[in-house]
């Protein structure tokens, strides 16, 4: 299976290069960076420390999308609409791990998914997706007298908050309770906020050091508390999940899929 990577010189891009090299049945077939990047023309394998791959980094995303089977994207939300359109144009399978997505980005994915198979995941880790499933189950089992708080911590360079994974966990908690997250989320408490709203789902974001990702879902009632936690210590867990998604989505009919589909946990 021919894999292409957009943003191949970034931290996640380089980690993906190494993961592709270790994944049976996969080969790196293309990689892009922005026009004017100093890495254009270089071999991404040499940059990633695995030796030459025979691939040269280019700035023509359309060319790459047309010459690979699956494209992996962990870049930025602003780039997603164009990448989704290119995937649709070439009927190229597309795996999206970009976080910080807003409604217009999901609209672009929905539109493209009429023509190609797409896997979108806030977090590609198996453990996180199991955590999401447990969060939904507990939220469905416990009444709204149990307060739900989601706490996440990431490295100092992360630019969006709360994290995509925290939002996923909030969505699963809301789904379990049968309520819309957007009308029940509480974020960024500061000053005199008043008492906590019954049934609200709270978020807190911490930033510091080189933390790959830590998430805790707290269910708190009078005199007792349940905490579900996941801690990532290496970005490799995300790239392994992305490659698993790529292998799963290759050859699938057009549609917008989630990691729950990839892992057989949908529903």
Residue, then its C-alpha position, 0 to 999 in steps of 0.5 A: x500500500x502506497x502511503x503519502x504524508x502531508x507535512x512530512x517534515x514536522x514532528x508527527x510527519x517524521x514519526x509517521x515516516x519511521x512508522x511506515x518503514x516498520x509497517x508490513x505491507x506499507x511503503x512511503x510513496x510521497x510527502x509534501x511541505x509548503x512552497x519555499x520550505x528548505x526541506x523540498x527535494x530532500x529524502x524524508x527517510x534520511x531526515x527521519x534517521x532511517x536511511x534513503x527511501x527514494x522519495x523526494x519531498x515536494x510542494x505539489x499536494x495534488x500530484x502526491x494525492x494522485x500517486x498514492x493509495x492513502x494520505x495521512x494528515x496531521x497538519x493544521x485545520x486551515x489545510x484540511x479543506x484543500x486536502x479533503x478536496x484533493x482526496x475526493x478528486x483522486x478518490x484517495x483514501x484519507x486519514x485525518x488526525x489533525x486536531x482543532x477542527x471546527x464546523x467548516x472542517x467537518x463540512x469539508x470532510x462530509x462533502x469529500x466523503x461522498x467520493x472517497x473513504x475518510x477516517x477522522x480521529x481526534x486521537x488515533x490511540x487504541x487506549x484513548x478510543x477504549x477510554x472514550x467507549x468507557x466514558x460513554x458507558x459510565x455517563x449512560x449508567x450514572x445520573x446527572x447528580x454525578x458531575x463530569x469533568x475532563x482534564x487534559x495536559x499536553x506539551x507547551x507547544x500545543x496551540x489548541x485547547x481543549x485538545x481534540x481528545x478531550x472534546x471526543x471524551x466530552x462528546x462520548x459523555x454527552x452521547x451517553x447522557x443523551x444531551x448535546x455537548x455544545x449546550x452543556x460544556x463549561x470551559x475556562x472558568x475564571x472569577x465569580x462563576x457561580x455554582x456549577x450547573x447540574x448536568x454540565x460537562x467541564x473541561x480544564x486544559x494544562x500545558x507544560x513540558x513535553x507531555x505527549x498527552x494525558x486525559x482524565x475523565x472524572x465522575x464526581x458525586x457526593x462522597x465518591x468519585x470515579x476517574x478514568x485516565x490515559x497517559x501517552x508517553x510517546x507519539x508512536x501510539x498515535x502513528x501506529x493507530x494512524x497506520x492501522x487506520x490506513x490499512x483498514x480504510x484502503x479499499x473501503x467504499x466512500x464514507x466518513x469513518x471514525x476510529x471506533x469503526x477501525x477498531x470494531x467498536x462502533x455503536 
